[in-house]
């Protein structure tokens, strides 16, 4: 689940945007004005900032400049202005994208997703909030860590990297334990049970994705949106 900081001087607008984003698995923090926003950003990391331009105490351009002094968090600026010079000004100050109000909700969501995809670590795989991060050697679901053994982690990664490909038990043994291993097929089955149980307890619908192909082996099922 991605953490988004919403910044506006109107509480009604903050509530409306948060209400729309919640079903799409965004965890929203609402900052009523620029100084509250800076306080939040200095205390914890966020994946994205949605920043209104027209605020009386400090406008969005100045706030964007302030944020860029200490953070490279992606910023999408929201404003009623649509003149090209304002767009250029925001981008020059470090904003990543620009959406004019009243905005199309689906367009905003698509722009957010595009920014987050570009920012995602190259050695990670994310499926509906389940994040397999090879660089950190960590599995998490909606930012809650799931403790796997090294072999369990590597096995899950092999499947997630090649969705819909069926791996036999022998293939998994060779990939995870090596060609000279004396590991048997039932060891694979035991690891699979453990992986499923741990991820199931975290709340992710693992049985919809980690599939047994009877008589052959296992695969990670990719479901098209």
Buried (B, 14 or more C-beta within 10 A) or exposed (E): BBBBBBBBBEEEBBBBBBEBBEEEEBBBBBBBBBEBBBEBBEEEEBBBBBBBBBBEEBBBBBBBBBBBEEBEBBBBBBBEBEEEEBBEBBBEBBBBBBBBBEBEEEEBBEBBEEBBEEBBEEEBBBBBBBBBBBEEEBBBBBEEEBEBEEBBBBBBBBBBEEBEEBBBBEBBBBBBBEEEEEBEEEBBBEBBEBBBEBBEEBEBEBEEBBBEEEEEBBBBEEEEE
